[in-house]
Amino acid sequence: MGYWGYLVVGRSERPLAETEALSGVPGLKLRKSASGGWQMWEYEGGDGDVGSMVTLAQETGAPALFGYVMDSDCVVVEAAAPESGVWTTCLGRGAMAKYLGDEGLTVDDYFLEPPDAAERAVRWAAESGHPVEIAPLLAVLAADPNPLAENLFHDLLDRLGVVPL
């Protein structure tokens, strides 16, 4: 069995777990912090959720995102920024399709396709102060997880310039 859980990334001078947006999430653990106030917090397990990244971005005044890792197979990504808005995509689209079941809806019905997600990610990164190229983002967004989907999430953070988380 692989990893299940949320990885929450945002920027604030105070711990993200102390924000109103995340205060109701039990057991948040700081995984990493970096200069400029960037932080990565973890909420292990598949139960519950971490709320809205829109609320976190509005409260901190900075871009925020989470990755919900599903059994190390795929990752739901929700990102938000005060100016560029919210967007949702997934990493490991083939694996995600298996989690959606057989209700007639596809991965593309739920999540932005890689080219559209890459365009939104470029705007998100620019708002966070990191101008980035679209091609490396597109490569990550279209990649298959090998062997772990959480590695793709870390690759996405790297391409967004949220490093050295």
BAFI-3210 file (N, C-alpha, C; in Angstrom, 3 decimals, decimal comma, padded with zeros to 6 digits):
// residues 165
n [1|2|3|4|5|6|7|8|9|10|11|12|13|14|15|16|17|18|19|20|21|22|23|24|25|26|27|28|29|30|31|32|33|34|35|36|37|38|39|40|41|42|43|44|45|46|47|48|49|50|51|52|53|54|55|56|57|58|59|60|61|62|63|64|65|66|67|68|69|70|71|72|73|74|75|76|77|78|79|80|81|82|83|84|85|86|87|88|89|90|91|92|93|94|95|96|97|98|99|100|101|102|103|104|105|106|107|108|109|110|111|112|113|114|115|116|117|118|119|120|121|122|123|124|125|126|127|128|129|130|131|132|133|134|135|136|137|138|139|140|141|142|143|144|145|146|147|148|149|150|151|152|153|154|155|156|157|158|159|160|161|162|163|164|165]
n.u [000,842|000,519|001,344|-001,017|-002,333|-002,225|-000,238|000,570|001,291|002,486|002,944|003,977|004,607|004,066|003,437|001,737|-000,127|-001,264|-002,970|-006,252|-007,515|-006,411|-006,590|-008,453|-007,573|-006,585|-003,499|-001,625|001,616|004,738|006,741|008,767|010,566|011,359|013,366|011,888|009,468|008,190|006,510|005,977|003,482|002,187|-000,537|-001,340|-002,929|-006,105|-008,499|-010,851|-010,222|-008,232|-009,406|-009,958|-007,811|-008,144|-009,137|-006,902|-004,966|-006,126|-006,101|-003,345|-002,364|-000,842|000,203|-000,976|-001,019|-002,194|-001,371|-003,079|-002,236|-002,858|-002,637|-000,035|-000,308|-001,476|-002,076|-004,144|-004,231|-004,747|-004,676|-004,251|-004,312|-004,140|-004,545|-004,505|-006,329|-008,048|-007,151|-007,390|-005,924|-004,536|-001,971|-000,529|-002,497|-003,524|-003,638|-005,368|-007,745|-008,612|-009,472|-011,760|-013,880|-016,705|-018,609|-019,155|-017,894|-014,828|-011,271|-010,660|-013,061|-013,092|-010,634|-008,237|-006,741|-003,352|-002,018|-003,626|-003,515|-000,783|-000,511|-001,998|-000,451|001,918|001,072|000,408|002,940|004,289|002,907|003,775|006,284|008,108|009,180|008,529|009,087|006,840|007,100|008,665|006,859|004,622|005,660|005,882|003,195|002,022|003,247|003,703|003,487|006,437|008,434|006,581|003,802|003,975|006,527|006,244|004,743|006,620|008,398|006,764|006,598|009,269|009,510|007,795|009,245|009,221|011,285|013,992|012,152]
n.v [-001,177|002,207|005,684|007,821|011,020|014,598|017,224|020,361|023,513|026,739|030,299|032,238|034,369|033,383|030,133|027,955|026,198|027,628|029,387|030,627|029,310|026,729|025,899|024,069|021,574|018,600|017,428|018,401|018,502|020,087|019,771|020,894|023,984|027,095|029,848|033,114|032,551|030,260|027,175|023,688|021,566|018,580|016,352|013,399|010,431|009,296|010,312|012,944|016,428|019,220|021,628|024,742|026,011|028,476|030,011|029,890|031,187|033,736|034,508|034,515|036,145|035,238|032,891|029,492|025,924|022,518|019,053|016,138|013,062|009,930|006,835|006,679|006,565|008,610|012,191|014,698|018,063|021,181|024,558|027,990|031,553|034,950|036,843|035,469|033,436|030,239|026,862|023,458|020,326|017,137|014,776|012,010|010,914|008,602|006,696|008,088|007,939|005,368|005,604|007,081|005,531|004,014|005,863|007,279|009,736|011,434|011,835|014,287|015,611|016,324|017,546|020,077|019,819|018,856|020,969|023,266|023,381|023,826|026,420|027,865|027,294|028,641|031,293|031,217|030,726|033,050|034,961|034,237|035,158|033,859|033,566|031,212|028,616|027,222|024,686|022,782|022,501|021,440|018,971|017,631|017,657|016,005|013,598|010,127|008,614|007,347|005,780|006,663|008,738|010,966|011,866|013,113|015,292|016,694|017,265|019,004|021,153|021,935|022,797|024,939|026,723|026,717|026,101|025,691|023,469]
n.w [000,000|-000,803|-000,170|001,372|001,588|002,309|001,000|001,778|000,531|000,995|001,525|004,187|006,971|009,434|010,951|008,716|009,764|011,786|010,611|009,977|007,908|007,932|010,523|011,516|010,828|011,997|013,355|011,487|010,132|010,028|007,263|005,686|005,414|003,838|002,615|002,408|003,505|002,569|003,013|003,662|004,598|006,079|006,005|006,968|005,714|004,405|005,214|005,707|004,892|003,752|003,422|001,677|-000,790|-001,850|000,258|001,966|000,365|000,147|002,838|003,506|001,550|-000,503|-003,083|-002,903|-002,572|-002,723|-002,696|-003,045|-002,348|-003,623|-002,629|-003,551|-006,268|-007,825|-007,919|-006,715|-007,494|-006,147|-006,653|-005,754|-005,991|-004,918|-007,036|-009,567|-009,302|-008,926|-009,676|-010,762|-011,115|-012,047|-011,268|-012,830|-014,655|-015,918|-013,854|-012,173|-013,584|-013,039|-010,409|-010,652|-011,350|-013,041|-014,097|-016,344|-016,568|-017,281|-016,631|-017,754|-017,443|-014,801|-014,167|-015,134|-018,339|-019,193|-020,907|-020,400|-017,598|-017,289|-018,332|-016,416|-014,198|-014,792|-014,498|-011,770|-010,635|-011,462|-009,991|-007,517|-007,597|-009,171|-012,232|-014,734|-017,178|-019,601|-020,850|-019,219|-017,079|-018,375|-019,134|-016,646|-015,810|-017,690|-017,319|-016,368|-013,169|-011,837|-009,788|-007,897|-007,241|-005,590|-006,062|-008,533|-007,703|-006,164|-008,223|-009,680|-007,864|-007,920|-010,617|-010,486|-009,094|-006,387|-004,415|-002,226|-001,160]
ca.u [000,000|001,291|001,071|-002,229|-002,269|-002,125|000,947|000,077|002,399|002,088|003,954|003,500|005,617|003,715|003,167|000,467|-001,067|-001,901|-003,906|-007,661|-007,854|-005,949|-006,634|-009,316|-006,999|-005,827|-002,289|-000,743|003,027|005,655|007,730|009,909|010,368|012,411|013,416|010,740|008,248|007,589|006,359|005,227|002,885|001,651|-001,665|-001,325|-004,155|-007,080|-009,741|-010,944|-009,596|-007,532|-010,122|-009,814|-006,595|-008,579|-009,189|-005,527|-004,313|-006,683|-005,660|-001,907|-002,025|000,182|-000,221|-000,971|-001,499|-002,031|-001,404|-003,660|-001,619|-003,763|-001,979|001,184|-000,642|-001,821|-002,166|-005,038|-003,570|-005,575|-003,829|-004,963|-003,517|-005,057|-004,855|-004,717|-007,455|-007,912|-007,153|-007,265|-005,499|-004,028|-000,732|-000,788|-003,852|-003,968|-004,005|-006,540|-008,922|-009,060|-010,144|-013,015|-014,946|-017,319|-019,833|-019,272|-017,078|-013,411|-010,325|-010,788|-014,279|-012,824|-009,368|-007,667|-005,798|-001,992|-001,676|-004,349|-002,953|000,550|-000,708|-002,414|000,697|002,845|000,532|000,545|004,358|004,615|002,346|004,592|007,586|009,001|008,866|008,899|008,793|005,693|007,443|008,974|005,626|003,806|006,253|005,496|001,750|001,643|004,043|003,184|004,316|007,313|007,423|005,669|003,146|004,443|007,724|005,768|004,348|007,857|008,884|005,943|007,056|010,568|009,274|007,112|010,202|009,013|012,416|014,282|011,275]
ca.v [000,000|003,432|006,832|008,623|012,220|015,926|018,056|021,731|024,442|028,140|031,253|033,091|034,589|032,532|028,758|027,793|025,481|028,607|030,215|030,254|028,374|025,369|025,638|022,937|020,324|017,997|016,666|018,937|018,471|020,808|018,909|021,685|025,426|027,677|031,309|033,798|032,121|029,062|026,055|022,510|020,861|017,277|015,781|012,007|009,656|009,594|010,801|014,386|017,250|020,385|022,855|025,453|026,775|029,847|030,652|030,042|032,225|035,032|034,839|034,800|037,099|034,603|031,643|028,283|024,738|021,233|017,832|015,010|011,863|008,798|005,526|006,880|006,330|009,850|013,332|015,811|019,330|022,383|025,730|029,264|032,750|036,081|037,528|034,590|032,543|028,838|025,852|022,092|019,331|015,939|014,157|010,577|010,899|007,224|006,102|008,796|007,429|004,150|005,999|007,751|004,556|003,815|006,661|007,994|010,942|011,152|012,701|015,622|016,241|016,775|018,261|020,733|019,034|019,371|022,282|024,327|023,444|024,431|027,869|028,391|027,154|029,728|032,502|030,999|030,909|034,470|035,677|033,916|035,778|032,931|033,358|029,862|028,211|026,326|023,337|021,864|022,241|020,544|017,629|017,027|017,486|014,929|012,397|009,040|008,444|006,191|004,830|007,240|009,972|012,103|012,393|014,069|016,511|017,414|017,796|020,164|022,256|022,354|023,555|026,185|027,584|026,626|025,279|024,294|022,804]
ca.w [000,000|-000,921|000,698|001,254|002,407|001,719|001,145|001,625|000,309|000,987|001,991|005,264|008,007|010,583|010,510|008,010|010,635|012,666|009,861|010,150|006,833|008,238|011,966|011,823|010,321|013,101|013,061|010,444|010,527|009,158|006,610|005,235|005,256|003,017|002,685|001,841|004,175|001,975|003,939|003,244|005,716|005,710|006,724|006,521|005,713|003,364|005,803|005,879|003,866|004,300|003,122|000,419|-001,030|-002,098|001,568|002,443|-000,443|000,534|004,185|003,539|000,503|-001,340|-003,693|-002,082|-003,281|-002,062|-003,465|-002,323|-002,904|-003,489|-002,650|-004,348|-007,673|-008,506|-007,021|-007,030|-007,201|-006,126|-006,446|-005,757|-005,739|-004,766|-008,296|-010,725|-009,064|-008,547|-010,729|-010,256|-012,087|-011,382|-011,741|-012,979|-015,192|-016,176|-012,569|-011,663|-014,285|-012,337|-009,177|-010,951|-011,515|-014,347|-014,096|-017,598|-016,575|-017,478|-015,937|-018,344|-016,922|-013,437|-014,003|-016,305|-019,122|-018,976|-021,477|-019,679|-016,245|-017,385|-018,476|-015,114|-013,296|-015,109|-013,848|-010,321|-010,303|-011,636|-008,852|-006,338|-007,787|-009,861|-013,645|-015,143|-018,550|-019,676|-021,310|-018,113|-016,330|-019,189|-019,055|-015,366|-015,772|-018,597|-017,021|-015,540|-011,970|-011,894|-009,320|-006,910|-007,666|-004,795|-006,725|-009,540|-006,993|-005,844|-009,504|-009,990|-007,015|-008,451|-011,850|-010,112|-008,426|-004,944|-004,030|-001,926|-000,205]
c.u [000,888|000,847|-000,264|-002,038|-002,142|-000,756|000,512|001,270|001,851|003,209|003,320|004,632|005,310|003,434|001,787|-000,571|-001,795|-002,871|-005,327|-008,058|-007,485|-006,086|-007,497|-008,786|-006,142|-004,557|-001,456|000,684|003,854|006,663|008,971|009,538|011,573|012,361|012,188|009,418|007,571|007,612|005,630|004,783|002,269|000,494|-001,817|-002,707|-005,117|-008,380|-009,714|-010,369|-008,950|-008,212|-009,719|-008,492|-006,934|-008,582|-007,790|-004,802|-004,829|-006,161|-004,188|-001,508|-000,988|-000,371|-000,090|-001,420|-001,400|-001,986|-001,993|-003,167|-002,515|-003,006|-000,697|000,963|-000,839|-001,992|-003,195|-004,307|-004,617|-004,661|-004,687|-003,974|-004,478|-005,463|-005,234|-005,780|-007,072|-007,879|-006,889|-006,861|-005,089|-002,729|-000,968|-002,198|-004,375|-004,420|-005,250|-007,815|-009,481|-009,815|-011,516|-014,176|-015,514|-018,639|-019,993|-018,480|-015,606|-012,552|-010,459|-012,058|-014,052|-011,642|-008,947|-006,720|-004,410|-001,668|-002,356|-003,807|-001,577|000,444|-001,100|-001,256|001,733|002,377|000,661|001,989|004,764|004,097|003,128|006,009|008,595|008,583|009,388|008,494|007,653|006,091|007,814|007,753|004,744|004,337|005,858|004,001|001,262|002,329|003,251|004,076|005,161|008,430|006,364|005,096|003,619|005,743|007,344|005,354|005,579|008,490|008,084|006,369|008,385|010,366|008,573|008,047|010,039|010,055|013,320|013,401|011,679]
c.v [001,242|004,501|007,470|009,857|013,481|016,526|019,471|022,676|025,859|029,010|032,171|033,266|033,779|031,124|028,641|027,090|026,427|029,521|029,732|029,197|026,935|024,997|024,445|021,598|019,712|017,302|017,155|018,952|019,245|019,833|019,683|023,159|025,964|029,194|031,914|033,371|030,901|027,919|024,899|021,774|019,568|016,899|014,359|011,382|010,103|010,140|012,314|015,136|018,453|021,694|023,463|026,203|028,223|030,617|030,887|031,147|033,620|035,451|035,231|035,880|036,564|033,323|030,463|027,116|023,524|020,143|016,754|013,748|010,675|007,490|005,536|006,654|007,621|010,944|014,321|017,086|020,437|023,549|026,983|030,384|033,925|036,740|036,574|033,522|031,108|027,944|024,487|021,184|018,079|015,499|012,665|010,351|009,493|006,537|006,775|008,268|006,187|004,483|006,619|006,791|004,568|004,570|007,503|009,283|010,557|012,100|014,137|016,344|016,853|017,737|018,953|019,780|019,654|020,714|023,446|024,492|024,106|025,950|028,506|028,348|028,249|031,018|032,408|031,277|032,376|035,278|035,398|034,477|034,913|032,797|031,995|029,629|027,193|024,885|022,388|021,539|021,245|019,114|016,922|016,726|016,342|013,601|011,353|008,915|007,183|006,387|005,451|008,576|011,171|012,678|013,394|015,381|017,341|017,997|019,039|021,370|022,819|023,231|024,886|027,167|027,619|025,655|026,150|023,681|021,369]
c.w [000,000|000,059|000,352|002,116|001,587|001,991|000,796|001,551|000,256|001,517|003,019|006,265|009,268|010,074|009,848|008,879|011,579|011,922|010,130|009,121|007,170|009,710|012,343|011,349|011,421|012,611|011,904|010,960|009,519|008,586|006,233|005,261|004,493|003,148|002,012|002,456|003,576|002,976|003,257|004,502|005,207|006,624|006,201|006,596|004,636|003,899|005,942|004,701|004,536|003,933|001,792|000,321|-001,373|-000,778|002,111|001,682|-000,080|001,904|004,238|002,537|-000,462|-001,973|-002,726|-002,956|-002,380|-003,097|-002,579|-003,005|-002,591|-003,717|-003,490|-005,837|-008,457|-007,455|-007,557|-006,611|-007,252|-005,794|-006,507|-005,490|-005,695|-006,081|-009,426|-010,500|-008,766|-009,786|-010,096|-011,400|-011,336|-012,034|-011,769|-013,501|-015,456|-014,900|-012,006|-012,306|-013,589|-011,056|-009,433|-011,129|-012,916|-014,436|-015,358|-017,673|-016,670|-016,640|-016,452|-017,899|-015,541|-013,322|-015,294|-017,018|-018,985|-019,636|-020,749|-018,265|-016,265|-017,533|-017,147|-014,125|-013,547|-014,439|-012,322|-009,896|-010,428|-010,452|-007,568|-006,465|-008,513|-011,327|-014,092|-016,593|-018,550|-020,008|-020,158|-017,248|-017,073|-019,127|-017,762|-015,345|-016,658|-018,276|-016,239|-014,319|-012,091|-010,903|-008,428|-007,380|-006,858|-005,352|-007,818|-008,884|-006,646|-007,106|-009,911|-009,163|-007,505|-009,688|-011,578|-009,414|-006,916|-004,401|-003,182|-000,844|-000,016]
res [m|g|y|w|g|y|l|v|v|g|r|s|e|r|p|l|a|e|t|e|a|l|s|g|v|p|g|l|k|l|r|k|s|a|s|g|g|w|q|m|w|e|y|e|g|g|d|g|d|v|g|s|m|v|t|l|a|q|e|t|g|a|p|a|l|f|g|y|v|m|d|s|d|c|v|v|v|e|a|a|a|p|e|s|g|v|w|t|t|c|l|g|r|g|a|m|a|k|y|l|g|d|e|g|l|t|v|d|d|y|f|l|e|p|p|d|a|a|e|r|a|v|r|w|a|a|e|s|g|h|p|v|e|i|a|p|l|l|a|v|l|a|a|d|p|n|p|l|a|e|n|l|f|h|d|l|l|d|r|l|g|v|v|p|l]
***
